[in-house]
Amino acid sequence: MLLRVFKTFLLLSLAQAATTGVTLRNHNKTDGFDGPCLLSEYTNRASCTLYNEVLLCARGFTSNWLTKARYHLISHLKILEWPGYCVNVGHLQSHFPYLRTLDIINSTILKIFKGNFDSSSKIEKITMHDLTSLWEVPASLVENMRHLQVLDLRNNSLRHMKENLIRGPPVLETVYLANNNWDCSDGGLDWLAIENENGTVRNKLADYYQLMCHQQLYRGKPLYKVMDIIRTVKQTCPEMCVCAMTHVVSDAKGTLIPLITANCTEKDLEHPPASLPPSTTTLRLEGNKLTSIGELVQNPQYQTLMDLYLDNNSIQSVKEWEGSEWFSTFRVLSLRGNLLKQIPVYAFDKAFQGNNNIMHVFLGHNPWRCDCHFIPRFQGLLLKYKRVIRDLMDIRCARSDDKTISYVQISTMALGDVCRNSDVNMPISTINIVNLVLLMLILIVVGRFVYDWHKFRATGKLPWISSILP
C-alpha cells in the first residue's frame, strides 16, 4: 500500500512539474514514455458513475471497473480530469472493448498516449477537449480504427498533426480542429498546403476556415490563407532553389503579405533564376558562377527583393546598378568574395544617401584596386557609411608587390601610401580642362571691369568699349 501511494505521489509530482515549465524532449510521442502507464495507477481519488450505458470516471478509474467483467454494459466512456500525463489506449480498449464513443475531457496534465487502438476497436466517435498539455495526437493512435467516423479535437493545445491522422481511418468522415495552437510552418501543418481544395482531407475538416496559426511566424493569421501562400510558393519556386515563407504580415486592409526567401546557393548557376515566387524578398545566390548583375537589374521580378546575397561568385562589375530604382530601396546587399576591383563610388554614395531601408552592406574579400585615383573616394565612402558597411576589416587592397599596400585595410590606410611621388600627378580629365579655361576667362573679365571702374572714377572717361556702342 505504501509503495502504491509513493508511486502515485511521484507520478503526480512529475505531472505537476510538466505543467509548470518542464518540457519533455519527446513531447506527445507514444514512444517518449518508458513507464508502465497503467490505468490502475489512479484509483485512490477516482470516482465512476454509470447511467444508461454511459460510464463517467473522474480522476482515474475505480478498481471495481478494472477488475470486474462488466464492460459489455458500456458503450460510452467519459474520462474527466485524468490525473496522469499518460493514457494507455491499448489497455483502455481491452477493458472496454464495446465502446462506441470515447470522451477525454479537461485533462490538463495529459500529454502522452501509449499504444494505439487496433482494427478490432468499435469506437465511432472520439472527443478530446481541454487537454492543454497535449501538443500532438499521433496518427498511429487511430489510423487502424475501422469504425471511427468522427474525431473532435477542439479546444486543446495541439501544434502538429500528421496527414495519416485524417487519411488513415477508412470511414472517418468529420474532423474538428478549431481552437488549438497550430504550427503552420514546416513540420506542423504545412502538408495541408499541397492538398487540393476539394481533396479527401480538406473535405473531412469541418472547421478548416476557422483554424488559426499560433506559432510566432504566423501568429493570429488564418491557417487557410497561410496554406494558400505556402502552396503558391511550392508551385512557383525555381527547381534549383529551396523556397520558404519566413514571415507574413498584414496590410491596413487585412490582406496577408508573405515574406519569401529563395535559397539558390551553391548550384553552379551561371545565370540567376528567370522567375521567383510572388513577394520574394530575400534571394540567396552565394557560391555560384555568376559573372554579371545585368539580368538582376533587367528582370522586373527582382525589383521586389529587399535582401540580396551574391557572395563567392565571379562578379567583376556592378556599374549596372547606377541609376537603378532597386539600388535606392534595398535592405541588405552582400558582394563578398567576388572579383570586384572598383565600384562607381558616386553612384553608391547617391543610392545609400537616399535609401531609407538600407541596413547592411558587405564588400569584403574582393581584390580592390589601390591607387590614388580610386582609394581616396572609396575610403571616404567606407568611412561615411561605416555603420552600414559591416565588414570594413575585410575590405582590403589586392595582393601587390608593394608591401605597403598589399592586403592593407582600406578604411584605415594612410592615403600617403597610395598617393605619393608620381601618383600625385593624377591625369586631368577633359571636363577639368574646360572648367579651368572658363575660370581664367571669368578672372579676365572681372579684372578688366575693376580696371575700367577705377579709371572712370579718376578721369571720368568711359571705357573704350562703351564709346563705340550705339
C-alpha positions as CSV (number, residue, x, y, z in Angstrom):
1,M,0.0,0.0,0.0
2,L,2.8,2.4,0.9
3,L,4.6,1.6,-2.3
4,R,1.4,2.4,-4.3
5,V,0.9,5.7,-2.6
6,F,4.6,6.6,-3.2
7,K,4.3,5.8,-6.9
8,T,1.1,7.8,-7.2
9,F,2.7,10.8,-5.4
10,L,5.8,10.5,-7.7
11,L,3.7,10.5,-10.9
12,L,1.6,13.4,-9.7
13,S,4.7,15.4,-8.9
14,L,6.2,14.7,-12.3
15,A,2.9,15.8,-14.0
16,Q,2.8,19.0,-12.0
17,A,6.4,19.8,-12.9
18,A,5.5,19.3,-16.6
19,T,2.7,21.9,-16.4
20,T,4.9,24.5,-14.8
21,G,7.6,24.6,-17.5
22,V,9.3,21.2,-17.7
23,T,9.3,20.3,-21.4
24,L,9.9,16.7,-22.3
25,R,12.2,16.0,-25.2
26,N,9.7,13.8,-26.9
27,H,6.6,15.7,-26.0
28,N,3.4,13.9,-27.1
29,K,5.2,11.0,-28.6
30,T,3.9,7.5,-27.9
31,D,7.5,6.2,-27.6
32,G,8.6,9.1,-25.3
33,F,7.5,7.4,-22.0
34,D,9.0,4.2,-20.8
35,G,6.9,3.7,-17.7
36,P,4.0,1.2,-17.4
37,C,1.3,3.8,-18.0
38,L,-1.3,1.7,-16.2
39,L,-5.0,2.6,-15.8
40,S,-4.8,1.1,-12.3
41,E,-2.3,3.7,-11.1
42,Y,-5.0,6.2,-10.2
43,T,-7.7,4.5,-8.1
44,N,-7.4,6.2,-4.7
45,R,-9.2,9.5,-5.7
46,A,-11.2,8.2,-8.6
47,S,-15.0,8.1,-8.8
48,C,-17.1,6.4,-11.5
49,T,-20.8,6.7,-12.3
50,L,-22.8,4.6,-14.7
51,Y,-26.0,5.7,-16.3
52,N,-27.7,4.5,-19.5
53,E,-24.6,2.7,-20.8
54,V,-22.6,5.8,-20.1
55,L,-19.7,5.5,-17.7
56,L,-18.3,8.7,-16.3
57,C,-15.0,8.4,-14.5
58,A,-13.2,11.4,-12.9
59,R,-9.6,11.5,-11.7
60,G,-9.0,7.9,-12.8
61,F,-10.9,4.5,-12.6
62,T,-12.2,2.9,-9.5
63,S,-10.8,-0.6,-9.0
64,N,-14.2,-2.3,-9.5
65,W,-14.4,-1.1,-13.1
66,L,-10.9,-2.5,-13.8
67,T,-11.4,-5.9,-12.2
68,K,-15.0,-6.9,-12.9
69,A,-16.1,-8.0,-16.3
70,R,-19.0,-5.6,-16.8
71,Y,-17.5,-3.9,-19.9
72,H,-20.4,-5.2,-22.0
73,L,-22.6,-2.6,-20.3
74,I,-20.5,0.3,-21.5
75,S,-20.9,1.9,-25.0
76,H,-19.9,5.5,-24.0
77,L,-17.0,6.3,-21.7
78,K,-16.2,9.8,-20.4
79,I,-12.9,10.4,-18.8
80,L,-12.6,13.6,-16.8
81,E,-9.6,15.2,-15.1
82,W,-7.2,12.3,-15.8
83,P,-4.5,12.8,-13.1
84,G,-1.5,11.5,-15.1
85,Y,0.3,12.6,-18.1
86,C,0.0,9.2,-19.9
87,V,-3.0,7.2,-21.0
88,N,-2.6,3.6,-22.3
89,V,-5.2,3.3,-25.0
90,G,-4.4,-0.3,-25.7
91,H,-5.3,-1.2,-22.1
92,L,-8.4,1.1,-22.4
93,Q,-9.6,-0.9,-25.4
94,S,-9.0,-4.3,-23.7
95,H,-11.0,-3.1,-20.6
96,F,-13.9,-1.6,-22.6
97,P,-14.0,-3.5,-26.0
98,Y,-17.6,-2.5,-26.8
99,L,-17.1,1.3,-26.7
100,R,-18.8,3.3,-29.4
101,T,-18.0,6.7,-28.0
102,L,-14.9,7.9,-26.1
103,D,-14.6,11.4,-24.4
104,I,-11.4,12.6,-22.7
105,I,-12.3,16.0,-21.1
106,N,-10.5,18.6,-19.0
107,S,-7.3,16.5,-18.5
108,T,-4.8,19.3,-18.3
109,I,-1.8,17.1,-17.3
110,L,-2.2,14.5,-20.1
111,K,0.4,14.8,-22.8
112,I,1.2,11.2,-24.0
113,F,-0.8,8.4,-25.4
114,K,0.8,4.9,-25.1
115,G,-0.1,2.2,-27.6
116,N,-2.9,2.5,-30.1
117,F,-6.4,1.4,-31.0
118,D,-6.3,-1.7,-33.2
119,S,-8.7,-2.8,-36.0
120,S,-11.0,-4.6,-33.6
121,S,-12.0,-1.3,-31.9
122,K,-15.7,-0.4,-32.3
123,I,-15.3,3.2,-31.4
124,E,-17.2,5.5,-33.8
125,K,-16.5,8.9,-32.2
126,I,-13.6,10.2,-30.2
127,T,-13.8,13.6,-28.4
128,M,-10.8,15.3,-26.7
129,H,-11.4,18.7,-25.2
130,D,-9.4,20.9,-22.9
131,L,-6.2,18.8,-23.0
132,T,-4.0,21.9,-22.5
133,S,-0.7,19.9,-22.3
134,L,-1.3,17.9,-25.5
135,W,0.7,19.1,-28.5
136,E,0.0,16.2,-30.9
137,V,-2.3,13.2,-31.4
138,P,-0.1,10.6,-33.0
139,A,-1.6,9.2,-36.3
140,S,-0.8,5.7,-35.1
141,L,-3.4,6.2,-32.3
142,V,-6.4,6.0,-34.7
143,E,-5.2,5.0,-38.2
144,N,-6.2,1.4,-37.8
145,M,-9.7,2.1,-36.4
146,R,-12.2,0.6,-38.9
147,H,-15.3,2.2,-37.4
148,L,-14.1,5.7,-36.4
149,Q,-16.4,8.3,-38.1
150,V,-15.9,11.5,-36.0
151,L,-12.8,12.9,-34.4
152,D,-13.3,16.0,-32.3
153,L,-10.0,17.6,-31.2
154,R,-11.2,21.2,-30.5
155,N,-10.1,23.3,-27.6
156,N,-6.7,21.7,-26.9
157,S,-3.1,22.9,-27.3
158,L,-2.4,20.9,-30.5
159,R,0.5,22.2,-32.6
160,H,1.3,19.4,-35.0
161,M,-0.7,16.8,-36.9
162,K,0.4,14.2,-39.4
163,E,-1.6,13.6,-42.6
164,N,-2.4,10.0,-41.7
165,L,-4.3,11.0,-38.6
166,I,-7.1,12.1,-41.0
167,R,-6.3,9.9,-44.0
168,G,-5.7,6.7,-42.1
169,P,-9.1,5.7,-40.6
170,P,-11.0,4.2,-43.6
171,V,-14.5,5.5,-42.7
172,L,-13.6,8.8,-40.9
173,E,-16.0,11.5,-42.2
174,T,-15.7,14.5,-39.9
175,V,-12.8,16.1,-38.0
176,Y,-12.9,19.2,-35.8
177,L,-9.7,21.1,-35.1
178,A,-10.6,24.6,-34.0
179,N,-9.1,26.5,-31.0
180,N,-5.7,24.8,-31.0
181,N,-2.2,26.3,-31.2
182,W,-1.4,25.1,-34.8
183,D,2.1,25.4,-36.1
184,C,1.8,26.4,-39.8
185,S,5.5,26.1,-40.5
186,D,7.4,23.1,-41.8
187,G,6.7,20.1,-39.7
188,G,3.4,21.4,-38.4
189,L,0.5,21.6,-40.9
190,D,2.4,22.6,-44.0
191,W,1.4,19.3,-45.7
192,L,-2.1,20.8,-45.9
193,A,-0.8,23.3,-48.5
194,I,-0.5,20.6,-51.2
195,E,-3.9,19.3,-50.5
196,N,-6.5,20.2,-53.2
197,E,-9.4,22.4,-52.1
198,N,-11.8,19.5,-52.7
199,G,-9.3,16.9,-51.7
200,T,-10.1,14.0,-49.3
201,V,-8.5,15.5,-46.3
202,R,-9.9,19.0,-46.8
203,N,-13.4,17.7,-47.1
204,K,-13.2,16.0,-43.8
205,L,-12.1,19.1,-41.9
206,A,-15.5,20.6,-40.8
207,D,-13.9,23.8,-39.4
208,Y,-11.0,24.3,-41.7
209,Y,-11.8,28.0,-42.3
210,Q,-11.8,28.7,-38.5
211,L,-8.3,27.4,-37.9
212,M,-5.7,29.9,-36.8
213,C,-1.9,29.8,-36.8
214,H,-0.3,30.3,-33.4
215,Q,3.4,30.0,-33.8
216,Q,5.4,33.2,-33.9
217,L,5.9,33.5,-37.7
218,Y,2.2,33.4,-38.5
219,R,0.6,34.1,-35.1
220,G,-3.0,35.2,-35.4
221,K,-3.2,34.6,-39.2
222,P,-6.0,32.4,-40.7
223,L,-4.5,29.0,-41.4
224,Y,-6.2,28.5,-44.8
225,K,-4.7,31.8,-46.0
226,V,-1.2,30.8,-44.9
227,M,-1.7,27.4,-46.6
228,D,-2.7,29.1,-49.8
229,I,0.5,31.1,-49.7
230,I,2.7,28.1,-48.9
231,R,1.1,26.3,-51.9
232,T,1.9,29.2,-54.2
233,V,5.4,29.2,-53.0
234,K,5.9,25.5,-53.6
235,Q,4.4,25.7,-57.1
236,T,6.4,28.8,-58.2
237,C,9.8,28.1,-56.6
238,P,12.5,27.5,-59.2
239,E,13.5,23.9,-59.5
240,M,17.1,24.5,-58.4
241,C,16.1,26.5,-55.3
242,V,14.5,26.0,-51.9
243,C,11.8,28.5,-51.1
244,A,10.2,29.2,-47.7
245,M,7.9,31.8,-46.3
246,T,9.9,33.3,-43.4
247,H,7.2,35.6,-42.2
248,V,3.8,37.0,-43.0
249,V,2.4,40.5,-42.3
250,S,-1.0,42.2,-42.9
251,D,-1.6,45.5,-44.6
252,A,-4.2,48.0,-43.5
253,K,-7.0,46.1,-45.3
254,G,-6.1,42.8,-43.6
255,T,-4.5,41.3,-46.8
256,L,-1.7,38.9,-45.9
257,I,1.7,39.8,-47.4
258,P,4.2,37.0,-47.3
259,L,7.9,37.4,-47.0
260,I,9.6,34.7,-49.1
261,T,13.2,33.6,-49.1
262,A,14.5,31.8,-52.2
263,N,17.7,29.9,-51.4
264,C,19.7,29.0,-54.6
265,T,23.2,28.7,-53.0
266,E,25.9,26.5,-54.5
267,K,24.0,25.3,-57.5
268,D,26.7,26.1,-60.1
269,L,24.4,28.7,-61.7
270,E,25.8,30.9,-64.4
271,H,22.6,32.9,-64.5
272,P,20.1,33.8,-61.8
273,P,16.6,32.1,-61.9
274,A,14.3,33.6,-64.6
275,S,11.4,33.7,-62.1
276,L,10.7,33.8,-58.4
277,P,7.7,33.2,-56.2
278,P,5.5,36.3,-55.9
279,S,6.5,38.6,-53.0
280,T,10.0,37.1,-52.7
281,T,12.0,39.5,-50.5
282,T,15.3,37.5,-50.0
283,L,17.4,35.9,-52.7
284,R,20.5,33.9,-51.8
285,L,22.8,33.2,-54.7
286,E,26.0,32.5,-52.9
287,G,28.6,30.1,-54.2
288,N,27.6,30.1,-57.9
289,K,29.2,31.1,-61.2
290,L,27.6,34.5,-61.8
291,T,29.8,37.0,-63.7
292,S,27.4,39.9,-64.1
293,I,24.4,41.5,-62.4
294,G,22.8,42.6,-65.7
295,E,20.0,40.0,-65.5
296,L,19.3,41.0,-61.9
297,V,18.8,44.6,-63.0
298,Q,16.7,43.9,-66.1
299,N,14.3,41.3,-64.7
300,P,11.3,43.1,-63.2
301,Q,10.7,40.2,-60.8
302,Y,13.8,41.2,-58.9
303,Q,12.6,44.7,-58.1
304,T,10.7,43.5,-55.0
305,L,13.8,42.0,-53.4
306,M,14.9,43.5,-50.2
307,D,17.9,41.3,-49.3
308,L,20.3,40.0,-52.0
309,Y,23.3,37.8,-51.3
310,L,25.8,37.3,-54.1
311,D,28.8,36.1,-52.1
312,N,31.5,33.9,-53.7
313,N,30.7,34.4,-57.3
314,S,32.8,35.9,-60.1
315,I,31.2,39.3,-60.5
316,Q,33.7,41.9,-61.8
317,S,31.4,45.0,-62.2
318,V,28.3,46.4,-60.6
319,K,28.0,49.6,-62.7
320,E,24.6,48.4,-64.0
321,W,23.1,49.4,-60.6
322,E,23.9,53.1,-61.3
323,G,20.5,54.8,-61.5
324,S,18.6,51.6,-60.7
325,E,15.5,52.1,-58.6
326,W,16.2,48.9,-56.7
327,F,19.5,50.3,-55.6
328,S,17.8,53.0,-53.7
329,T,15.3,50.7,-51.9
330,F,17.2,47.5,-50.9
331,R,17.8,46.5,-47.3
332,V,20.8,44.1,-47.4
333,L,23.4,43.6,-50.2
334,S,26.3,41.2,-49.9
335,L,29.0,41.1,-52.5
336,R,31.7,39.3,-50.5
337,G,34.2,37.1,-52.2
338,N,33.8,38.3,-55.8
339,L,36.3,39.8,-58.3
340,L,35.4,43.5,-57.8
341,K,38.4,45.9,-58.2
342,Q,36.4,49.1,-58.1
343,I,32.9,50.4,-57.9
344,P,31.2,53.7,-59.1
345,V,31.6,55.5,-55.8
346,Y,29.4,58.4,-56.7
347,A,26.5,56.1,-57.6
348,F,26.9,54.1,-54.4
349,D,27.0,57.3,-52.3
350,K,23.9,58.7,-54.0
351,A,22.0,55.4,-53.6
352,F,23.0,55.0,-49.9
353,Q,22.1,58.6,-49.1
354,G,18.6,58.3,-50.5
355,N,17.9,54.8,-49.2
356,N,15.8,54.8,-46.1
357,N,15.6,50.9,-45.9
358,I,19.3,50.2,-46.0
359,M,20.6,48.1,-43.1
360,H,23.7,46.1,-44.1
361,V,26.2,46.1,-47.0
362,F,29.1,43.6,-47.3
363,L,32.0,44.2,-49.7
364,G,34.9,42.2,-48.1
365,H,37.3,39.7,-49.7
366,N,37.4,41.4,-53.1
367,P,40.7,42.3,-54.9
368,W,40.3,46.1,-54.6
369,R,42.5,48.3,-56.7
370,C,44.5,50.6,-54.5
371,D,45.7,53.7,-56.4
372,C,45.4,57.4,-55.8
373,H,42.6,57.7,-58.4
374,F,40.2,55.3,-56.6
375,I,41.2,54.9,-53.0
376,P,40.6,58.4,-51.6
377,R,37.0,58.4,-52.9
378,F,36.4,54.7,-51.9
379,Q,37.8,55.3,-48.4
380,G,35.6,58.3,-48.0
381,L,32.6,56.2,-48.9
382,L,33.5,53.4,-46.4
383,L,34.0,55.9,-43.5
384,K,30.8,57.8,-44.3
385,Y,28.7,54.7,-44.2
386,K,30.7,52.7,-41.7
387,R,27.5,51.9,-39.7
388,V,26.0,50.2,-42.8
389,I,29.1,48.6,-44.3
390,R,29.6,45.9,-41.8
391,D,32.8,44.2,-42.9
392,L,35.3,47.0,-43.0
393,M,38.1,44.8,-41.7
394,D,37.7,42.5,-44.7
395,I,37.8,45.3,-47.3
396,R,41.5,45.3,-48.2
397,C,43.8,46.1,-51.1
398,A,44.5,43.3,-53.5
399,R,47.8,41.4,-53.4
400,S,50.6,43.6,-54.6
401,D,54.4,43.7,-54.9
402,D,54.2,46.9,-52.9
403,K,54.2,45.6,-49.4
404,T,53.0,48.9,-48.0
405,I,49.6,48.4,-49.6
406,S,49.3,44.6,-50.2
407,Y,46.2,43.3,-48.2
408,V,46.0,46.6,-46.2
409,Q,42.7,47.5,-44.7
410,I,41.4,50.3,-46.9
411,S,39.3,52.2,-44.3
412,T,42.3,52.8,-42.1
413,M,45.2,53.0,-44.6
414,A,47.1,56.3,-44.9
415,L,46.4,58.0,-48.2
416,G,50.1,58.8,-48.4
417,D,50.8,55.2,-49.0
418,V,48.9,55.3,-52.3
419,C,49.2,59.0,-53.3
420,R,52.9,59.5,-53.3
421,N,55.6,60.6,-55.9
422,S,54.3,60.3,-59.4
423,D,50.9,59.0,-58.2
424,V,50.0,62.5,-57.0
425,N,50.1,63.8,-60.6
426,M,46.7,62.5,-61.5
427,P,45.7,62.8,-65.1
428,I,43.5,65.9,-65.8
429,S,40.2,65.0,-67.4
430,T,38.6,66.9,-70.3
431,I,35.9,68.4,-68.2
432,N,38.5,69.7,-65.7
433,I,40.4,71.4,-68.6
434,V,37.2,73.1,-69.7
435,N,36.5,74.3,-66.2
436,L,40.0,75.8,-65.9
437,V,39.6,77.7,-69.2
438,L,36.2,79.1,-68.0
439,L,37.7,80.1,-64.7
440,M,40.5,82.0,-66.5
441,L,38.1,83.8,-68.8
442,I,35.9,84.8,-65.8
443,L,39.0,86.2,-64.0
444,I,40.0,88.2,-67.1
445,V,36.5,89.8,-67.4
446,V,36.3,90.6,-63.7
447,G,39.9,92.1,-63.8
448,R,39.0,94.3,-66.8
449,F,35.8,95.5,-65.1
450,V,37.7,96.6,-62.0
451,Y,40.4,98.4,-64.1
452,D,37.8,100.3,-66.1
453,W,35.8,101.2,-63.0
454,H,38.9,102.7,-61.3
455,K,39.9,104.6,-64.5
456,F,36.4,106.1,-64.9
457,R,36.4,107.4,-61.3
458,A,39.8,109.0,-61.8
459,T,39.4,110.6,-65.2
460,G,35.6,110.4,-65.9
461,K,36.4,108.8,-69.2
462,L,34.3,105.9,-70.3
463,P,35.9,102.6,-71.3
464,W,36.7,102.2,-75.0
465,I,34.0,99.6,-75.5
466,S,31.3,101.9,-74.1
467,S,32.3,104.7,-76.5
468,I,31.7,102.7,-79.6
469,L,28.4,101.1,-78.6
470,P,25.3,102.7,-80.3
